[in-house]
């Protein structure tokens, strides 16, 4: 991707097509990355938007298959349709709200292994309908995690899906090598010593040669990443793998520096110096699901611990005082949102994106269009 001569200025909201490319280019040329936050309901979506706005940063919102199903409601009668419709419903919520928060949002879906390809294709069906209705896709990109399949099958299937979504201005994210640990039913907590945790640069080059002629794609190249948080010393990150992959593609095809759009999976609990090093090698996106889940839960847990009687009695048995204002779900859900917002404040700072949103206000957008 050729960097623009000056930083683009984009209308707030969900970015797709050329705007998505411009946002990624701004991250890479600016030397920063965006946190990618898995969401499960409107509370988590709104907290991400709130934190992005107050940090003046753009952000990536994404849904796993389980998060999408939860969004639709665990009581939904068809689990597979819940995964599709929950993702569609969440995406429409983000489209409506993001523009009013005044920041740019990349809307993405997370790990989809081979058995979940029908989920991805179901979302694409809805995305094509949305495209016919609005002229833009529903999502910025979808992820295909076929890293456990032979690489030829992985890249062939990724190419097939990319050919379908590229005409709408969408991209895909692929995974080469295996991210350790487990997330939402994908992977295993027993595989943190798997040799596939380290992607070979030659495989990244093959992906570039197959996919770049078709459309936009990003690469989750494994360099020791592990989902979750583990004891110090258990996870050995090697960001030099990212550097070597970029260098191989650049030298082979005569591209500008850092031609690949790279993704850092399993960012929770990572050393801040290694985060900065990975970003310097062209990482524009870092997933931090485990830390944001804990931040939301810890804040609510602390509130419940501080007000135990309100979660046992509607009226205090000794004083007769009502507890309605304490156990009101709006109260403790907001506490959870605030916990997530606070953790994201740290993420925006770690990734260097605070204060660097390329979204313009409405008046500036009007002038930029002239």
N, C-alpha and C positions, 0 to 999 in steps of 0.2 A: 504494500500500500504506500503510495506516495504522500508524504505529509503536505498539508496545505501551507501556503505561504504565510498565512496568519491564522490564528485560532478562529474557528468557525463560531458563529453566534446563532443558536438554535432556539426555536420556540419551545417553551416548556411543555412537558408531556412525555408520552411514550415515543421513543425514537426508533425508527425503522429505516431500511433502505440506505440512501446516501447520508442521512442524518446519523444513523447508527455508525457508519464508517467514519464520519467526521468526529464523532465523540470518541471512538477508539483511537483515532489518530491524535486527537488532542491529549488523551491520557499518555500515549507513548512519547510524543514529542515533549510533553510537559513533565515527564518523569514521575508520574503518579499512577495509581490504580484505584479502582472502585470496589468497595465491599459488595459482595453478592449475598443477599440475605434470603434464606428460605422462609416463606410465610405460610400460615395455616388458617388465618381468619382475617376479618377486617381490622382487629386490634393490632395484629403484627404488621399488616400492610400500612396502616395509618401511622404507626410508630416509626417505621422506616422512612416514610415520607416526611414526617415531622423532623426527624433527626437530620435528614439530608437538607431540608430547608434551613434549619438553624445553623448548620455547618457550611451552608452555601456550597454544597457539593452535589454532583449528580450521583446516581446510585443504580444498582442492579437488584431487581426484585425477581425471585424465582420460586417455582413450585416443584416439589417432588410429586411423585404419583400419590404417595400417602397424604401429603399436605393438601393436594387437590381433592382427594376423596373426603378428607376431613372438612374442607371448605363446603362441600356439597351437603354434608351431614352424614354422620356414621349410620343414621337410620335410613338412609336412602336405599330403596329396595334392590338396586342393581349396582354392585360394587364397581364394575368396569365402567358403566356409564357415569357413575359418581366421579370417577377419576377424570373423565373428559369434561363433564359439565361443571365440576367444581373449578377446574382450571379455566374454563371459558368465563364463568361467573366472576372469578377473581380478576381475570384480565380486564373484563369490562369495568370493574370497579376501579382498577388502576388507571385505565384510560380516562375515566371520568374525573378522578380526583387529582392525578399527577399534575395536570396543567395548572390547576388552581394552587398547588403548593409551590409552583414557580421553579421547578427543577426538571432536569431531563432524567428519564427512567428507561433503562434497558429492561425489557420484560422477557423472561427466559424460563425454560423448564429444565429441571435437573435430571440426574442419572436415569436413563432409560435403557436397560439391558435388552437382550434379544427378545425376551418374552413380552416386553413392554412396547415394542415397535407398534403394535395395533393402537396403543394409547396415543402415541405420537401422531399416527395417521388419523386418528379420530379428531385430535385437536386441529390438525391441518385441514380437515374437512370443514370445521367451523371457521377456521381462519380464512379459507377461500371464500366462504359466504360473507364474512366480515369485509374482506377485500372488495368483493363486488358491491357491497353496500357503501363503503367509505373511501375506497381507493387506497387503503393502507392495510397491512396485515394485522392480525390480532396480537401476535407475539413478535418480538424482535428476532428471536432465535429459539431453537429447540436443541436439546442435547441428546446424542446417541452414545451410550456407553457400551460399546461392543468390544471392550479391551480384553475380555476373556475368550473371544473368538479368534480364529486364525486371522492374521493381519489382512490377508487378501479379502476374506469375507467382511471384515470390519470396514475396510475402505470401499469395497464395492457397494455395500448397503448404505454407507454414508453418502456416497456419490448419488445413489438412486434417490434418497430423500432430498439431497441438496438440489437436484434437478427439478424436483417438484416445488420447492419453496422459493428458489431463487427468483423466479419471475414475479413474485410478490414483493421482492426486496428483503426477504428474510435470509438469515444465515443459520448455520448449525455450529454446535460445539461437539468435538469428537474427543475420545480419550485413547491415548496410546500408552501402554503400560497399565498397571493396576494401582489405584489408590487404595492403600491399606485400610484396615478397620471396616466398620459397617455403618451405613446410613440408610435409614428407611427401607430396610429389607434388602439392600444391595451390598454385597460383600460379606466379610466375616471378621470378627474381632481377633481371629486366630492367624490372620495372614500378614501381620506387620513385618515378618521376616521374608516375605515372598520376593524372590529375585526380580520379578516383573515390576517391582516398585521403582525400578530405574529404567526409563525409556531409552532406547538406542537412537541417536541422532539420525541414523540412516533410515529408520522407520518414519521419522518426522519428515525427512526429505521426500520419501515415497508419497506420504499424505499430501504434501505441498504440490507435487507434480500431478497427482490425480485430481485434487479438489480445486486448486486455484483457478484452473480454466473454466470451472463451472460456476462458482460464486463465492460468497463470503463465508469463511469458516474460521473458527478459533480452535486451538489445540490445548487440551489438558494433558500435557506431557508429564509423566510421573517422575519425580526426582526425590523419592522417599516420602512423599506425602501420605498422611494417615488421617482418616476421619476420626473425630473425637479428640480427647486430650489424654495423653499417656504420661507415665513417669519420665522424668528427665533421663536422657540417654537411650530410651527405647526407640526413638525416632531419629534417624540420621538423614537430614536433608542435604541434597547435593545440587544447589542451584547452578553449578557449572554445567550440568547437563543441558539446561536451558540455553546457556551461552553457546555451547558447542553445537546445539541444534540450529540456532540462528546463524552461526558462522558457516555451517555446512551449506545451508540453503543460499546464503548470500554469495558465497564463493562459487557454488555450482551454477547459479543462475544470474549472477551479476546484479543482484537486487540492492536497494539501499540497506542501511544498517537495520537490524531487527525486523526482518520482513514478516515474521510470524506474529500473529495475535495470540499470546499465550495466557493460560489460565492456571491459577494456583488453587488446587483443591486441598481440603483439609487444613485450612489456615488457622483454625482455632488453636490457641496455645503456642503458636510458632514464635521463634526467637525474632525480635524486631530487626536485628541486623540482617538476618537471612531474608526477611520480608523485603527490606530495602534492596538487597542484592538481587532478589528475584525480579523486582519491579524494574531494576536497571537493565535487565535482559529482555524487556518487552512484555512483561506480565501486566495486563490491564485490568484483571478481575481476580479477586480472591474470595473464596467461599469461607464463611465463618459461622455456619449453622450451630455448631455445638455451643459456642460461647453465647450466642444470642438467645438460644433456648434457655440456658442456665440463668442468664441475666433476667429474663422475664419471670422464670419460676422462683428465683431467689428473692426477688422483690416482693412477690405475692406471699411467699412463705414467711418472710420477715414480718409482713403486715398481719398475717393470721396469728403468728406467734405473739405479737404485741397486743392482739385483741382476741384472745381465745374464747372469751365468753360470748362474743357476738356471733361466733360460729357454732355455738352450742344452744343458745337460747334466743328467741325473738325478743323477750323481755327479761331483764336481769331478775333472777329469782329473789335477790336480797333487797334491791332498791326499787324494783318496778320500772326502771328506766328502759325505754325502748331502744333496740339496737339497729333499727331499720337503716339508718344512715350509714352505719358501719358495715353491714353485710350486703348492702346494695351492690350488685355486680358491677355497676358503673364505677364504684369506688375502688374495688380491688383489681379490676381489670385495668383501670387507669394506672394504678400503682405498677402493674406489670409492664404496661407500655413505657412508663418512665424509666424502668430498669433497662429495658431494651434500648431506649433512646440514649441513655448514659453509656452503655457499652459501645454503641455505634459512634458516639463522640470520640472514643478512643480509637476505633477502627479508621475513621476518616483521618485522624491525625497520623496514625501509623503508616497509612498508605499514601499520605501526602496530598490528598484530594480536597481537604478543607479549604474553602475560599476559592475554589477553582471551577465552579460550575460554569458551563458555557451556555446556560440558558439565559435568554434575555427577557426583560419585562416586555409587556405588550407594545408599548410605545417604541422601544428599541427594535423590536422585531419588525414593526411596520417600517421604520426607517431603513433597516437592513435590507428589506425586500425591495426598496425603491431603486 
